[in-house]
Amino acid sequence: MVSESWKKGLKYFFIAVIIILLIVFGTIFYLFDQNSRQSERHNFDYSIQLSYARTIENVTILIPIPLLNGTSVLAEPFLNRTVHGIPDDWNLSIERVNGMPMLAIRAVRMVPEYHGFPIAIEPGQSPLPTTLAPGTEYSSDTPILQPISIGTMHSVQRTIDTHNPVGNEPVFVPDGEFILLTSTPKTPRLGKEYSHSVPAYLSFTTDRPAEVHIATSIQGTNSIWWGGWVYNSYADTVTLDSDHSIGWTNATASLYTEEGIYY
C-alpha cells in the first residue's frame, strides 16, 4: 500500500515538473517573440512603370504622387535622381495643377527596347550562342518589350495603418471619392478594394499609333518573421493606357486595404 507521504511527494514532483515546463516554454516563447520583433519591418514602396511600343517624341506626362496631409511623400528620390534606372534624357519635376502636386516626366524622345527570348545553354556547350542586341521595334527575333521600371523604398519605425490608409498614410489624391467594390469570385481578394479617379496628362507625337502604358503604385507593408514572413499591406495603384496623345484624362485607380495577416 502506497504511503501518504509518498503520494504527497509524487504530487509535489508533478507540480514541480509542470512549473519547470511552464518556465521553459515561457522562456522559449519570450525569446522567440523577441527575435521575431527584431525582424519586424515597416516599409513603403513607391514605383513607376512606363512602356511604349513605338518611338514617341515631345513627351509630357503628369501623374499624381503619393500625398499625406497635402504634402508630397517619397517623390524626392526621383527628383534627386538617386533612384536607379531613370533614363538620362528624362526631365523630372514637381508641378502643381489646381493646387495638387504632380510628377512631370518630359523627354524629347522615348525609344522602346525590345529583347529576345532567353537562350538555353547546355553544360559544356561551345561556342556559346550569340546574344541578340536589343531592338527598337518589334520583330520575331526581339519580341519582348522591356518596360522602364523605377522605384524607391522607405522604412519607418512605426506600424503602418493598412486598415484605413486614407488620411493616415500616403495615397494618390486622398481628398477624392473612394468607392468600395464588392468582391466577386472572379476577383477574390483577402481585403477590401476601392475604386477612385485621379487626373493624369499624356501628350506625345508619333507617326503611327503607339501603345503607351503608365502605372504607378504606393504600397505600405508591415512584416515580421514567425518561422516564415507574415505581413499585411495596403496598395494604391494608378494605370493609364492609350495609343495616342490624349491630354488631360481621368486615370483608373484602385486602392487595396487590409491584405494579408495581422499579428
DRENPA-3360 file (N, C-alpha, C; in nm, 2 decimals, always signed):
BEGIN
1 = MVSESWKK = +0.08/-0.12/+0.00/+0.00/+0.00/+0.00/+0.09/+0.13/+0.00 ~ +0.05/+0.22/-0.09/+0.13/+0.34/-0.10/+0.11/+0.43/+0.02 ~ +0.22/+0.48/+0.07/+0.20/+0.57/+0.19/+0.16/+0.71/+0.15 ~ +0.10/+0.78/+0.25/+0.05/+0.91/+0.22/+0.17/+1.01/+0.19 ~ +0.28/+0.99/+0.26/+0.40/+1.07/+0.23/+0.45/+1.06/+0.09 ~ +0.44/+0.93/+0.04/+0.49/+0.90/-0.10/+0.40/+0.97/-0.20 ~ +0.26/+0.96/-0.17/+0.17/+1.03/-0.26/+0.19/+1.18/-0.26 ~ +0.21/+1.23/-0.14/+0.23/+1.38/-0.14/+0.36/+1.42/-0.21;
9 = GLKYFFIA = +0.47/+1.34/-0.20/+0.59/+1.36/-0.27/+0.57/+1.36/-0.42 ~ +0.49/+1.26/-0.46/+0.47/+1.24/-0.61/+0.39/+1.36/-0.66 ~ +0.29/+1.41/-0.58/+0.21/+1.52/-0.62/+0.30/+1.65/-0.63 ~ +0.39/+1.67/-0.54/+0.48/+1.78/-0.55/+0.58/+1.77/-0.66 ~ +0.62/+1.65/-0.69/+0.71/+1.62/-0.81/+0.64/+1.67/-0.94 ~ +0.51/+1.62/-0.96/+0.44/+1.66/-1.08/+0.42/+1.81/-1.09 ~ +0.39/+1.87/-0.97/+0.37/+2.02/-0.97/+0.50/+2.09/-1.01 ~ +0.61/+2.04/-0.96/+0.74/+2.10/-0.99/+0.78/+2.08/-1.14;
17 = VIIILLIV = +0.74/+1.96/-1.20/+0.77/+1.94/-1.34/+0.68/+2.03/-1.42 ~ +0.56/+2.05/-1.39/+0.47/+2.14/-1.46/+0.52/+2.28/-1.46 ~ +0.57/+2.33/-1.34/+0.62/+2.46/-1.32/+0.75/+2.48/-1.41 ~ +0.83/+2.38/-1.40/+0.96/+2.38/-1.49/+0.92/+2.39/-1.63 ~ +0.83/+2.31/-1.68/+0.79/+2.31/-1.82/+0.73/+2.45/-1.86 ~ +0.65/+2.50/-1.77/+0.59/+2.63/-1.80/+0.70/+2.74/-1.81 ~ +0.80/+2.73/-1.72/+0.91/+2.83/-1.73/+0.99/+2.81/-1.86 ~ +1.01/+2.68/-1.89/+1.09/+2.66/-2.01/+1.02/+2.70/-2.14;
25 = FGTIFYLF = +0.89/+2.66/-2.15/+0.81/+2.71/-2.27/+0.79/+2.86/-2.27 ~ +0.77/+2.92/-2.15/+0.75/+3.06/-2.14/+0.88/+3.13/-2.19 ~ +1.00/+3.08/-2.15/+1.12/+3.14/-2.19/+1.14/+3.13/-2.34 ~ +1.11/+3.01/-2.39/+1.13/+2.98/-2.53/+1.04/+3.08/-2.61 ~ +0.91/+3.09/-2.57/+0.81/+3.18/-2.63/+0.86/+3.33/-2.63 ~ +0.92/+3.36/-2.51/+0.96/+3.50/-2.49/+1.08/+3.53/-2.59 ~ +1.18/+3.44/-2.59/+1.29/+3.46/-2.68/+1.25/+3.46/-2.83 ~ +1.15/+3.37/-2.86/+1.11/+3.36/-3.00/+1.04/+3.49/-3.04;
33 = DQNSRQSE = +0.95/+3.55/-2.94/+0.88/+3.67/-2.97/+0.98/+3.79/-2.98 ~ +1.08/+3.79/-2.89/+1.18/+3.90/-2.90/+1.26/+3.89/-3.03 ~ +1.30/+3.77/-3.08/+1.37/+3.76/-3.20/+1.28/+3.80/-3.32 ~ +1.15/+3.76/-3.31/+1.05/+3.80/-3.41/+1.04/+3.95/-3.42 ~ +1.03/+4.01/-3.30/+1.01/+4.16/-3.30/+1.13/+4.23/-3.36 ~ +1.25/+4.17/-3.34/+1.37/+4.23/-3.40/+1.36/+4.23/-3.56 ~ +1.29/+4.13/-3.61/+1.28/+4.12/-3.75/+1.17/+4.20/-3.81 ~ +1.09/+4.27/-3.73/+0.97/+4.34/-3.78/+1.01/+4.46/-3.86;
41 = RHNFDYSI = +0.94/+4.48/-3.98/+0.97/+4.58/-4.07/+0.85/+4.65/-4.11 ~ +0.86/+4.78/-4.14/+0.75/+4.87/-4.19/+0.80/+4.95/-4.30 ~ +0.76/+4.92/-4.42/+0.82/+4.97/-4.54/+0.71/+5.03/-4.64 ~ +0.75/+5.14/-4.70/+0.68/+5.20/-4.81/+0.75/+5.17/-4.94 ~ +0.68/+5.13/-5.05/+0.74/+5.11/-5.18/+0.66/+5.19/-5.28 ~ +0.74/+5.28/-5.35/+0.68/+5.37/-5.45/+0.74/+5.34/-5.58 ~ +0.66/+5.31/-5.68/+0.72/+5.27/-5.81/+0.64/+5.33/-5.93 ~ +0.71/+5.34/-6.04/+0.66/+5.39/-6.16/+0.70/+5.30/-6.28;
49 = QLSYARTI = +0.61/+5.26/-6.36/+0.65/+5.18/-6.48/+0.59/+5.24/-6.60 ~ +0.67/+5.25/-6.71/+0.63/+5.31/-6.83/+0.68/+5.23/-6.95 ~ +0.59/+5.20/-7.04/+0.63/+5.13/-7.17/+0.56/+5.19/-7.28 ~ +0.63/+5.18/-7.40/+0.57/+5.24/-7.52/+0.62/+5.15/-7.64 ~ +0.52/+5.11/-7.72/+0.55/+5.01/-7.82/+0.63/+5.07/-7.94 ~ +0.62/+5.20/-7.96/+0.70/+5.26/-8.07/+0.77/+5.39/-8.02 ~ +0.86/+5.44/-8.10/+0.93/+5.57/-8.06/+0.82/+5.68/-8.05 ~ +0.83/+5.75/-7.94/+0.74/+5.87/-7.93/+0.83/+5.99/-7.90;
57 = ENVTILIP = +0.78/+6.11/-7.94/+0.86/+6.23/-7.93/+0.78/+6.34/-7.86 ~ +0.85/+6.44/-7.81/+0.78/+6.56/-7.75/+0.69/+6.51/-7.63 ~ +0.75/+6.43/-7.55/+0.66/+6.36/-7.45/+0.65/+6.44/-7.32 ~ +0.52/+6.45/-7.28/+0.49/+6.52/-7.15/+0.39/+6.43/-7.07 ~ +0.43/+6.39/-6.95/+0.34/+6.30/-6.87/+0.33/+6.37/-6.73 ~ +0.21/+6.38/-6.68/+0.19/+6.43/-6.55/+0.10/+6.32/-6.48 ~ +0.15/+6.27/-6.37/+0.08/+6.17/-6.29/+0.08/+6.21/-6.14 ~ -0.02/+6.17/-6.07/-0.02/+6.21/-5.92/+0.09/+6.14/-5.85;
65 = IPLLNGTS = +0.13/+6.20/-5.74/+0.23/+6.15/-5.65/+0.16/+6.12/-5.51 ~ +0.22/+6.03/-5.43/+0.16/+6.00/-5.30/+0.16/+6.12/-5.21 ~ +0.04/+6.14/-5.15/+0.02/+6.26/-5.06/-0.02/+6.22/-4.93 ~ +0.02/+6.29/-4.83/-0.03/+6.27/-4.69/-0.04/+6.41/-4.63 ~ -0.16/+6.44/-4.59/-0.19/+6.58/-4.54/-0.15/+6.69/-4.63 ~ -0.17/+6.66/-4.76/-0.14/+6.76/-4.86/+0.01/+6.77/-4.90 ~ +0.09/+6.69/-4.84/+0.24/+6.70/-4.86/+0.28/+6.58/-4.94 ~ +0.37/+6.61/-5.04/+0.42/+6.50/-5.13/+0.51/+6.41/-5.04;
73 = VLAEPFLN = +0.50/+6.28/-5.07/+0.57/+6.18/-4.99/+0.65/+6.09/-5.09 ~ +0.78/+6.07/-5.07/+0.86/+5.97/-5.14/+0.90/+6.01/-5.28 ~ +0.86/+6.14/-5.32/+0.90/+6.18/-5.46/+1.04/+6.23/-5.47 ~ +1.10/+6.27/-5.35/+1.23/+6.34/-5.35/+1.34/+6.25/-5.42 ~ +1.34/+6.12/-5.39/+1.45/+6.04/-5.46/+1.44/+6.05/-5.61 ~ +1.32/+6.06/-5.67/+1.31/+6.07/-5.81/+1.36/+6.20/-5.86 ~ +1.33/+6.31/-5.79/+1.38/+6.44/-5.83/+1.53/+6.45/-5.82 ~ +1.58/+6.39/-5.72/+1.73/+6.39/-5.70/+1.80/+6.29/-5.78;
81 = RTVHGIPD = +1.72/+6.21/-5.85/+1.78/+6.10/-5.94/+1.86/+6.00/-5.87 ~ +1.83/+5.98/-5.74/+1.90/+5.87/-5.67/+1.84/+5.74/-5.69 ~ +1.72/+5.74/-5.76/+1.66/+5.61/-5.79/+1.72/+5.55/-5.91 ~ +1.75/+5.42/-5.90/+1.82/+5.35/-6.01/+1.73/+5.33/-6.13 ~ +1.78/+5.35/-6.25/+1.70/+5.32/-6.37/+1.64/+5.44/-6.44 ~ +1.65/+5.56/-6.39/+1.59/+5.68/-6.46/+1.67/+5.71/-6.58 ~ +1.62/+5.71/-6.70/+1.69/+5.74/-6.82/+1.75/+5.88/-6.81 ~ +1.87/+5.90/-6.86/+1.95/+6.03/-6.85/+1.87/+6.14/-6.92;
89 = DWNLSIER = +1.80/+6.11/-7.03/+1.73/+6.21/-7.10/+1.59/+6.24/-7.06 ~ +1.55/+6.19/-6.94/+1.42/+6.22/-6.88/+1.44/+6.34/-6.79 ~ +1.35/+6.44/-6.80/+1.34/+6.55/-6.71/+1.23/+6.53/-6.61 ~ +1.26/+6.52/-6.48/+1.16/+6.50/-6.38/+1.14/+6.63/-6.29 ~ +1.02/+6.66/-6.26/+0.99/+6.78/-6.18/+0.86/+6.76/-6.11 ~ +0.83/+6.85/-6.01/+0.70/+6.85/-5.95/+0.63/+6.98/-5.99 ~ +0.51/+6.96/-6.04/+0.43/+7.08/-6.09/+0.29/+7.07/-6.01 ~ +0.25/+7.19/-5.98/+0.12/+7.20/-5.91/+0.01/+7.23/-6.01;
97 = VNGMPMLA = -0.09/+7.15/-6.01/-0.21/+7.16/-6.10/-0.33/+7.17/-6.01 ~ -0.40/+7.29/-6.02/-0.51/+7.32/-5.94/-0.48/+7.29/-5.79 ~ -0.36/+7.33/-5.75/-0.31/+7.32/-5.61/-0.26/+7.18/-5.57 ~ -0.27/+7.08/-5.67/-0.23/+6.95/-5.63/-0.09/+6.92/-5.70 ~ +0.01/+6.88/-5.62/+0.14/+6.85/-5.68/+0.13/+6.72/-5.76 ~ +0.20/+6.72/-5.88/+0.20/+6.61/-5.97/+0.35/+6.59/-6.02 ~ +0.38/+6.47/-6.05/+0.51/+6.44/-6.10/+0.51/+6.46/-6.25 ~ +0.59/+6.54/-6.31/+0.60/+6.57/-6.45/+0.72/+6.50/-6.51;
105 = IRAVRMVP = +0.70/+6.42/-6.61/+0.81/+6.35/-6.68/+0.81/+6.40/-6.83 ~ +0.92/+6.46/-6.87/+0.93/+6.51/-7.00/+1.06/+6.45/-7.07 ~ +1.04/+6.44/-7.20/+1.16/+6.39/-7.28/+1.14/+6.43/-7.43 ~ +1.25/+6.46/-7.49/+1.24/+6.49/-7.64/+1.20/+6.37/-7.71 ~ +1.25/+6.26/-7.67/+1.22/+6.13/-7.74/+1.23/+6.02/-7.64 ~ +1.14/+5.92/-7.66/+1.15/+5.80/-7.58/+1.15/+5.68/-7.68 ~ +1.25/+5.60/-7.68/+1.27/+5.49/-7.77/+1.25/+5.36/-7.70 ~ +1.16/+5.27/-7.75/+1.14/+5.14/-7.68/+1.26/+5.05/-7.70;
113 = EYHGFPIA = +1.27/+4.95/-7.61/+1.37/+4.85/-7.62/+1.31/+4.71/-7.62 ~ +1.34/+4.64/-7.72/+1.28/+4.50/-7.74/+1.39/+4.40/-7.72 ~ +1.36/+4.29/-7.64/+1.46/+4.19/-7.62/+1.41/+4.06/-7.68 ~ +1.51/+3.97/-7.70/+1.48/+3.83/-7.75/+1.45/+3.74/-7.63 ~ +1.40/+3.62/-7.66/+1.37/+3.52/-7.56/+1.51/+3.47/-7.50 ~ +1.50/+3.43/-7.37/+1.63/+3.37/-7.31/+1.67/+3.25/-7.39 ~ +1.80/+3.24/-7.40/+1.86/+3.13/-7.48/+1.92/+3.03/-7.38 ~ +1.88/+2.90/-7.40/+1.93/+2.80/-7.31/+2.07/+2.76/-7.35;
121 = IEPGQSPL = +2.15/+2.74/-7.25/+2.29/+2.70/-7.27/+2.31/+2.56/-7.20 ~ +2.36/+2.47/-7.28/+2.38/+2.33/-7.23/+2.52/+2.33/-7.16 ~ +2.53/+2.25/-7.06/+2.66/+2.23/-6.99/+2.77/+2.19/-7.09 ~ +2.88/+2.27/-7.09/+2.99/+2.24/-7.18/+2.98/+2.28/-7.32 ~ +2.87/+2.35/-7.35/+2.84/+2.39/-7.49/+2.94/+2.49/-7.53 ~ +2.99/+2.47/-7.66/+3.09/+2.56/-7.72/+3.08/+2.55/-7.87 ~ +3.08/+2.67/-7.94/+3.08/+2.80/-7.88/+2.94/+2.84/-7.82 ~ +2.94/+2.94/-7.74/+2.82/+2.99/-7.68/+2.73/+3.06/-7.78;
129 = PTTLAPGT = +2.60/+3.04/-7.77/+2.51/+3.11/-7.87/+2.52/+3.26/-7.86 ~ +2.50/+3.32/-7.98/+2.51/+3.47/-7.99/+2.39/+3.53/-7.92 ~ +2.42/+3.63/-7.83/+2.32/+3.71/-7.77/+2.28/+3.82/-7.86 ~ +2.15/+3.83/-7.89/+2.10/+3.93/-7.98/+2.10/+4.07/-7.92 ~ +2.14/+4.17/-7.99/+2.13/+4.31/-7.94/+1.99/+4.35/-7.93 ~ +1.95/+4.43/-7.83/+1.81/+4.48/-7.82/+1.77/+4.56/-7.94 ~ +1.65/+4.55/-7.98/+1.59/+4.62/-8.09/+1.51/+4.74/-8.05 ~ +1.48/+4.83/-8.14/+1.39/+4.94/-8.11/+1.25/+4.92/-8.17;
137 = EYSSDTPI = +1.23/+4.81/-8.23/+1.09/+4.78/-8.28/+1.07/+4.63/-8.26 ~ +0.94/+4.59/-8.27/+0.91/+4.45/-8.25/+0.96/+4.37/-8.37 ~ +1.01/+4.26/-8.35/+1.05/+4.16/-8.45/+1.04/+4.02/-8.40 ~ +1.05/+3.92/-8.49/+1.04/+3.78/-8.45/+1.16/+3.75/-8.36 ~ +1.28/+3.82/-8.38/+1.40/+3.79/-8.30/+1.39/+3.86/-8.17 ~ +1.33/+3.98/-8.16/+1.32/+4.06/-8.04/+1.17/+4.10/-8.01 ~ +1.09/+4.00/-7.96/+0.95/+4.03/-7.95/+0.91/+4.08/-7.81 ~ +1.00/+4.09/-7.71/+0.97/+4.12/-7.58/+0.99/+4.27/-7.55;
145 = LQPISIGT = +0.89/+4.34/-7.53/+0.90/+4.48/-7.49/+0.95/+4.50/-7.35 ~ +1.06/+4.57/-7.33/+1.12/+4.59/-7.19/+1.07/+4.73/-7.14 ~ +0.98/+4.72/-7.03/+0.94/+4.85/-6.98/+1.04/+4.92/-6.89 ~ +1.03/+5.05/-6.87/+1.11/+5.12/-6.78/+1.05/+5.11/-6.64 ~ +1.12/+5.06/-6.55/+1.06/+5.04/-6.41/+1.16/+5.11/-6.31 ~ +1.11/+5.20/-6.24/+1.19/+5.27/-6.14/+1.11/+5.28/-6.01 ~ +1.18/+5.27/-5.90/+1.11/+5.27/-5.77/+1.20/+5.30/-5.65 ~ +1.14/+5.32/-5.54/+1.22/+5.35/-5.42/+1.15/+5.29/-5.30;
153 = MHSVQRTI = +1.22/+5.26/-5.19/+1.17/+5.20/-5.07/+1.21/+5.29/-4.95 ~ +1.12/+5.31/-4.86/+1.14/+5.39/-4.74/+1.09/+5.32/-4.62 ~ +1.18/+5.30/-4.52/+1.14/+5.23/-4.39/+1.10/+5.33/-4.29 ~ +1.01/+5.30/-4.20/+0.96/+5.38/-4.09/+0.96/+5.30/-3.96 ~ +0.97/+5.36/-3.85/+0.98/+5.30/-3.72/+0.84/+5.30/-3.65 ~ +0.74/+5.27/-3.73/+0.60/+5.27/-3.67/+0.52/+5.17/-3.75 ~ +0.41/+5.13/-3.69/+0.31/+5.04/-3.77/+0.24/+5.12/-3.87 ~ +0.23/+5.08/-3.99/+0.16/+5.14/-4.10/+0.01/+5.10/-4.09;
161 = DTHNPVGN = -0.07/+5.20/-4.10/-0.22/+5.18/-4.09/-0.27/+5.12/-4.23 ~ -0.27/+4.99/-4.24/-0.31/+4.92/-4.36/-0.46/+4.90/-4.36 ~ -0.53/+4.92/-4.25/-0.68/+4.91/-4.24/-0.74/+5.03/-4.31 ~ -0.70/+5.15/-4.27/-0.76/+5.28/-4.31/-0.65/+5.37/-4.36 ~ -0.59/+5.35/-4.47/-0.47/+5.44/-4.51/-0.51/+5.58/-4.55 ~ -0.64/+5.60/-4.60/-0.68/+5.73/-4.65/-0.68/+5.83/-4.53 ~ -0.60/+5.93/-4.54/-0.59/+6.03/-4.43/-0.49/+5.99/-4.32 ~ -0.44/+5.87/-4.33/-0.34/+5.83/-4.23/-0.21/+5.79/-4.30;
169 = EPVFVPDG = -0.21/+5.75/-4.42/-0.09/+5.71/-4.49/-0.09/+5.77/-4.63 ~ +0.02/+5.77/-4.70/+0.02/+5.83/-4.84/-0.05/+5.75/-4.94 ~ -0.14/+5.82/-5.01/-0.22/+5.76/-5.12/-0.22/+5.87/-5.23 ~ -0.28/+5.83/-5.35/-0.29/+5.92/-5.46/-0.43/+5.99/-5.45 ~ -0.42/+6.13/-5.45/-0.54/+6.21/-5.44/-0.63/+6.17/-5.32 ~ -0.58/+6.19/-5.20/-0.65/+6.14/-5.08/-0.78/+6.21/-5.06 ~ -0.81/+6.33/-5.12/-0.93/+6.40/-5.09/-1.04/+6.37/-5.19 ~ -1.01/+6.27/-5.28/-1.11/+6.22/-5.38/-1.21/+6.13/-5.32;
177 = EFILLTST = -1.30/+6.08/-5.40/-1.41/+5.98/-5.36/-1.36/+5.84/-5.38 ~ -1.36/+5.76/-5.27/-1.32/+5.62/-5.28/-1.44/+5.53/-5.27 ~ -1.47/+5.46/-5.37/-1.59/+5.37/-5.38/-1.55/+5.23/-5.35 ~ -1.62/+5.17/-5.24/-1.59/+5.04/-5.20/-1.65/+4.94/-5.30 ~ -1.58/+4.85/-5.36/-1.62/+4.75/-5.45/-1.66/+4.62/-5.38 ~ -1.76/+4.55/-5.43/-1.79/+4.42/-5.38/-1.71/+4.31/-5.44 ~ -1.64/+4.23/-5.36/-1.56/+4.13/-5.42/-1.64/+4.02/-5.49 ~ -1.59/+3.98/-5.61/-1.66/+3.87/-5.68/-1.57/+3.75/-5.69;
185 = PKTPRLGK = -1.63/+3.63/-5.73/-1.55/+3.51/-5.74/-1.44/+3.53/-5.85 ~ -1.46/+3.62/-5.95/-1.35/+3.64/-6.05/-1.24/+3.72/-6.00 ~ -1.26/+3.80/-5.90/-1.15/+3.89/-5.84/-1.15/+3.87/-5.69 ~ -1.12/+3.75/-5.64/-1.12/+3.74/-5.49/-1.00/+3.81/-5.43 ~ -1.02/+3.88/-5.32/-0.91/+3.94/-5.25/-0.93/+3.92/-5.10 ~ -0.82/+3.92/-5.03/-0.83/+3.90/-4.89/-0.88/+4.02/-4.82 ~ -0.86/+4.14/-4.87/-0.90/+4.26/-4.81/-1.01/+4.33/-4.88 ~ -1.01/+4.46/-4.88/-1.11/+4.54/-4.95/-1.05/+4.62/-5.07;
193 = EYSHSVPA = -1.13/+4.64/-5.17/-1.09/+4.71/-5.29/-1.18/+4.84/-5.31 ~ -1.11/+4.95/-5.33/-1.18/+5.07/-5.36/-1.14/+5.13/-5.49 ~ -1.24/+5.18/-5.56/-1.21/+5.25/-5.69/-1.21/+5.40/-5.67 ~ -1.12/+5.47/-5.74/-1.12/+5.61/-5.73/-1.06/+5.67/-5.86 ~ -1.09/+5.79/-5.89/-1.05/+5.85/-6.01/-0.94/+5.96/-5.98 ~ -0.83/+5.96/-6.06/-0.73/+6.06/-6.04/-0.70/+6.12/-6.18 ~ -0.66/+6.25/-6.18/-0.62/+6.32/-6.30/-0.48/+6.27/-6.35 ~ -0.47/+6.27/-6.48/-0.34/+6.24/-6.54/-0.33/+6.31/-6.68;
201 = YLSFTTDR = -0.21/+6.33/-6.72/-0.19/+6.40/-6.85/-0.09/+6.33/-6.94 ~ -0.12/+6.31/-7.06/-0.03/+6.23/-7.16/-0.03/+6.30/-7.29 ~ +0.08/+6.35/-7.33/+0.09/+6.42/-7.46/+0.22/+6.37/-7.53 ~ +0.21/+6.34/-7.66/+0.33/+6.30/-7.73/+0.30/+6.30/-7.88 ~ +0.40/+6.30/-7.97/+0.38/+6.29/-8.11/+0.44/+6.16/-8.16 ~ +0.38/+6.11/-8.27/+0.43/+5.98/-8.33/+0.37/+5.97/-8.47 ~ +0.44/+5.90/-8.56/+0.39/+5.89/-8.69/+0.29/+5.77/-8.71 ~ +0.28/+5.69/-8.60/+0.19/+5.58/-8.60/+0.13/+5.56/-8.46;
209 = PAEVHIAT = +0.02/+5.49/-8.45/-0.03/+5.47/-8.31/+0.07/+5.39/-8.23 ~ +0.09/+5.44/-8.10/+0.19/+5.38/-8.01/+0.12/+5.34/-7.88 ~ +0.12/+5.22/-7.85/+0.06/+5.17/-7.73/+0.15/+5.21/-7.61 ~ +0.10/+5.31/-7.53/+0.17/+5.36/-7.41/+0.10/+5.31/-7.29 ~ +0.18/+5.26/-7.20/+0.12/+5.21/-7.07/+0.20/+5.28/-6.96 ~ +0.12/+5.33/-6.86/+0.18/+5.40/-6.75/+0.12/+5.34/-6.62 ~ +0.20/+5.31/-6.52/+0.15/+5.25/-6.40/+0.23/+5.31/-6.28 ~ +0.17/+5.35/-6.18/+0.24/+5.40/-6.06/+0.17/+5.34/-5.94;
217 = SIQGTNSI = +0.25/+5.31/-5.83/+0.19/+5.25/-5.72/+0.26/+5.29/-5.59 ~ +0.19/+5.30/-5.48/+0.24/+5.32/-5.35/+0.19/+5.21/-5.26 ~ +0.28/+5.14/-5.19/+0.24/+5.03/-5.11/+0.30/+5.04/-4.97 ~ +0.22/+5.02/-4.87/+0.27/+5.01/-4.73/+0.26/+4.87/-4.67 ~ +0.37/+4.82/-4.61/+0.37/+4.68/-4.57/+0.43/+4.67/-4.43 ~ +0.36/+4.60/-4.34/+0.41/+4.56/-4.21/+0.45/+4.41/-4.22 ~ +0.57/+4.37/-4.18/+0.60/+4.23/-4.19/+0.68/+4.19/-4.07 ~ +0.68/+4.06/-4.04/+0.75/+4.00/-3.93/+0.78/+3.86/-3.96;
225 = WWGGWVYN = +0.89/+3.81/-3.90/+0.94/+3.67/-3.93/+0.89/+3.58/-3.81 ~ +0.79/+3.49/-3.84/+0.74/+3.39/-3.75/+0.76/+3.25/-3.81 ~ +0.88/+3.21/-3.83/+0.90/+3.09/-3.89/+0.88/+3.10/-4.04 ~ +0.86/+3.21/-4.09/+0.82/+3.25/-4.23/+0.77/+3.39/-4.22 ~ +0.78/+3.46/-4.33/+0.73/+3.60/-4.33/+0.58/+3.61/-4.33 ~ +0.53/+3.69/-4.23/+0.39/+3.72/-4.21/+0.38/+3.87/-4.24 ~ +0.28/+3.91/-4.32/+0.27/+4.05/-4.35/+0.13/+4.10/-4.37 ~ +0.10/+4.23/-4.36/-0.02/+4.29/-4.40/+0.01/+4.42/-4.48;
233 = SYADTVTL = -0.07/+4.46/-4.57/-0.04/+4.57/-4.65/-0.16/+4.64/-4.71 ~ -0.13/+4.76/-4.76/-0.23/+4.83/-4.85/-0.15/+4.88/-4.97 ~ -0.22/+4.90/-5.08/-0.16/+4.94/-5.20/-0.26/+5.03/-5.28 ~ -0.21/+5.14/-5.33/-0.29/+5.23/-5.42/-0.21/+5.23/-5.56 ~ -0.29/+5.20/-5.66/-0.23/+5.18/-5.79/-0.30/+5.26/-5.90 ~ -0.23/+5.33/-5.98/-0.29/+5.41/-6.09/-0.24/+5.35/-6.23 ~ -0.33/+5.33/-6.32/-0.29/+5.28/-6.45/-0.35/+5.37/-6.56 ~ -0.28/+5.39/-6.67/-0.33/+5.46/-6.78/-0.27/+5.40/-6.91;
241 = DSDHSIGW = -0.36/+5.37/-7.01/-0.32/+5.31/-7.13/-0.38/+5.39/-7.25 ~ -0.30/+5.41/-7.35/-0.35/+5.49/-7.47/-0.26/+5.46/-7.58 ~ -0.31/+5.47/-7.70/-0.23/+5.45/-7.82/-0.21/+5.59/-7.90 ~ -0.26/+5.70/-7.83/-0.25/+5.83/-7.89/-0.24/+5.93/-7.78 ~ -0.20/+6.05/-7.82/-0.20/+6.17/-7.73/-0.34/+6.21/-7.68 ~ -0.36/+6.21/-7.55/-0.50/+6.24/-7.50/-0.51/+6.36/-7.42 ~ -0.40/+6.42/-7.38/-0.40/+6.54/-7.29/-0.45/+6.50/-7.15 ~ -0.54/+6.58/-7.09/-0.59/+6.55/-6.96/-0.69/+6.45/-6.97;
249 = TNATASLY = -0.69/+6.35/-6.87/-0.79/+6.25/-6.86/-0.80/+6.20/-6.72 ~ -0.90/+6.12/-6.69/-0.91/+6.05/-6.56/-0.86/+5.91/-6.57 ~ -0.76/+5.89/-6.49/-0.69/+5.75/-6.49/-0.76/+5.66/-6.39 ~ -0.75/+5.53/-6.42/-0.81/+5.43/-6.33/-0.72/+5.41/-6.21 ~ -0.78/+5.42/-6.09/-0.70/+5.39/-5.97/-0.77/+5.30/-5.88 ~ -0.70/+5.21/-5.81/-0.75/+5.11/-5.72/-0.68/+5.11/-5.59 ~ -0.75/+5.12/-5.48/-0.69/+5.11/-5.35/-0.73/+4.98/-5.29 ~ -0.63/+4.90/-5.25/-0.65/+4.77/-5.18/-0.60/+4.79/-5.03;
257 = TEEGIYY = -0.69/+4.75/-4.94/-0.66/+4.76/-4.80/-0.68/+4.63/-4.73 ~ -0.62/+4.62/-4.61/-0.64/+4.50/-4.52/-0.60/+4.37/-4.58 ~ -0.50/+4.37/-4.66/-0.45/+4.25/-4.73/-0.34/+4.18/-4.64 ~ -0.35/+4.05/-4.63/-0.25/+3.97/-4.55/-0.30/+3.93/-4.42 ~ -0.21/+3.91/-4.33/-0.24/+3.86/-4.19/-0.19/+3.96/-4.09 ~ -0.28/+3.99/-3.99/-0.25/+4.08/-3.88/-0.19/+4.01/-3.76 ~ -0.09/+4.06/-3.70/-0.02/+3.99/-3.59/-0.01/+4.08/-3.47;
% end
